Amino acid sequence: MTSRQPRRRVRTPPPGVSWTKRLGPGLITGAADDDPSGVATYSQAGAQFGPNLLWTVILCYPLMVAVQLISARIGRVTGAGLAANMGRVLPKAVVGVLVGLLFVANTINIGADVGAMGAAANLVSGWNAKLLTVVFTVASLLLQLFVPYHRYVHLLKWLTLALFAYVGVIFTVHIDWAEVLTRTFIPRLHLSAAALTTIVAVFGTTISPYLFFWQSSEEVEDLEASGEHDLRHSTRAQAKRELERIRWDTVVGMAFSEIIAFFIILTTAVTLHAAGKTDIQSSEQAALALKPIAGPLAFFFFSSGIIGAGLLAVPVLAGSSAYAISEAFEWKRGLEHEPWEAPGFYAVIVGAMVLALGVIFSPLDPIKTLFWSAVVNGVIAVPIMAGMMIVGSRPREMGRYVASHTLRGLGWAATAIMAAAAIAMFVAGPGS
């Protein structure tokens, strides 16, 4: 096999260039948050409770922005990913356990996502779902192994457009926007065990550990690809420009994520919930249930969205595991490297994808498996977020670029909410 072309220098666009060129890690991270497993959670929320859980999306947005801004800031300021920085404030053994659990949760999510992609493609094409699942898994793996980062990142940015399929669904159904606005801010909701579990699931699928690791590491990847210094060794003017770019990228990326989540809940609320179909367990089940209610066009949009979301999210899930483990063990890492240049990094990606296929073809109940994946994510999110907040607040690591008081306040609030969510998840249990 011929070697890749020399690394292209990808410099951060200066002020005044097209705003779309200033979007990167934040946009991809936000879009990857709406993976097929997330689509299933949002579909359950809309189908079971109608528009009465739309408020969760509004509440999550500022918390999500704050957490992702801090993770991105850590990567760009220090020139090292989140796991490497956490190793400076937490015991190495603790970091090792956390990234190990992250790998387990991400692998289960990858299995659920590629399984959902295969099922959705089967609904549209009629081809064998298992075969399609294998095809999607192999295709995603080959892209991660053999397409260098500076090209792969552009592919991921284009894939974010697939999520507009969920916005397209609203044009196929009637929506009472006055009622939607009212229920968004004044919900009619009895806090039953089922409602509490769903709220916890929405928070858990929106503020997810893999997103922290991915965005932080992608800022480092961009930094290395451009040949620039980390912000501690840059001029104040350069640092100001980079921090403004990160802020814009993250605010837009998380807004994109939450807008899509809002429309998924809304779509299933005005169709499935209104028709009395409240028991939705997966994203493909939601797509299939839409067909007789909202018509074939809505069904096609929803199914296409599942496939596009999976193609975007799977490499983010596998990549975040690889970055975290490689940083914890100080291995060479990065999607810009050839597989043989960073064998440990790519071994994690291959292992995650192969094990994910094993999850799909195993006799494990996919719904219960995803529940326990959510439990793992809910538990590890709290110490990871706490460690991230400590790093982002310490001048020793961040120099003059420590997180602002506002960011720290929102970040700790998000950490407290995730801690409460984890406790509530254990109290509610899988049978609620």
MOMO-V94641 format. One record per backbone hydrogen bond with DSSP energy under -0.5 kcal/mol. CO is the residue of the C=O (numbers start at 1). NH is the residue of the N-H. Records with the same first field share a line. If there is no record, write none. Layout:
CO->NH ; NH
//
This chain:
8->10
9->11
14->17
18->21
19->22
20->23
24->28
25->29
26->30
27->31
28->32
29->33
30->33
31->34
32->35
33->35
35->39
36->40
37->41
38->42
39->43
40->44
41->45
42->46
43->47
44->48
45->49
46->50
49->52
50->53
51->54
53->56 ; 57
54->57 ; 58
55->59
56->60
57->61
58->62
59->63
60->64
61->65
62->66
63->67
64->68
65->69
66->70
67->71
68->72
69->73
70->74
71->75
72->76
73->77
74->78 ; 80
75->79
76->231
77->232
81->85
82->86
83->87
85->88
86->89 ; 90
91->95
92->96
93->97
94->98
95->99
96->100
97->101
98->102
99->103
100->104
101->105
102->106
103->107
104->108
105->109
106->110
107->111
108->112
109->113
110->114
111->115
112->116
113->117
114->118
115->119
116->120
117->121
118->122
119->123
120->124
121->125
122->126
128->132
129->133
130->134
131->135
132->136
133->137
134->138
135->139
136->140
137->141
138->142
139->143
140->144
141->145
142->146
143->147
146->148
148->151 ; 152
149->153
151->155
152->156
153->157
154->158
155->159
156->160
157->160
158->161
159->162
160->163
161->164
162->165
163->166 ; 167
164->168
165->169
166->170
167->170
168->171
169->172
170->173
175->177
176->180
177->181
178->182
179->183
180->184
181->185
182->186
187->189
189->191
190->192
192->196
193->197
194->198
195->199
196->200
197->201
198->202
199->203
200->204
201->205
202->206
203->207
206->208
208->211 ; 212
209->212 ; 213
210->214
211->215
212->216
213->217
214->218
215->219
216->220
217->221
218->222
219->223
220->224
221->225
222->226
223->227 ; 228
225->10
230->233
231->234
235->239
236->240
237->241
238->242
239->243
240->244
241->245
242->246
243->247
244->248
245->249
246->250
247->251
248->252
249->253
250->254
251->255
252->256
253->257
254->258
255->259
256->260
257->261
258->262
259->263
260->264
261->265
262->266
263->267
264->268
265->269
266->270
267->271
268->273
269->274
271->275
272->277
273->276
276->278
278->280
279->281
282->286
283->287
284->288
285->289
286->290
287->291
288->291 ; 292
289->293
290->293 ; 294 ; 295
291->295
295->299
296->300
297->301
298->302
299->303
300->304
301->305
302->306
303->307
304->308
305->309
306->310
307->311
308->312
309->313
310->314
311->315
312->316
313->317
314->318
315->319
316->320
317->321
318->322
319->323
320->324
321->325
322->326
323->327
324->328
325->329
326->331
327->330
332->345
334->337
338->341 ; 342
342->346
343->347
344->348
345->349
346->350
347->351
348->352
349->353
350->354
351->355
352->356
353->357
354->358
355->359
356->360
357->361
358->362
359->362
364->366
365->369
366->370
367->371
368->372
369->373
370->374
371->375
372->376
373->377
374->378
375->379
376->380
377->381
378->382
379->382 ; 383
380->384
381->385
382->386
383->387
384->388
385->389
386->390
387->391
388->392
389->393
390->393 ; 394
391->394
392->403
393->395
394->397 ; 398
395->399
398->401
399->402
404->408
405->409
406->410
407->411
408->412
409->413
410->414
411->415
412->416
413->417
414->418
415->419
416->420
417->421
418->422
419->423
420->424
421->425
422->426
423->427
424->428
425->429
429->432
//
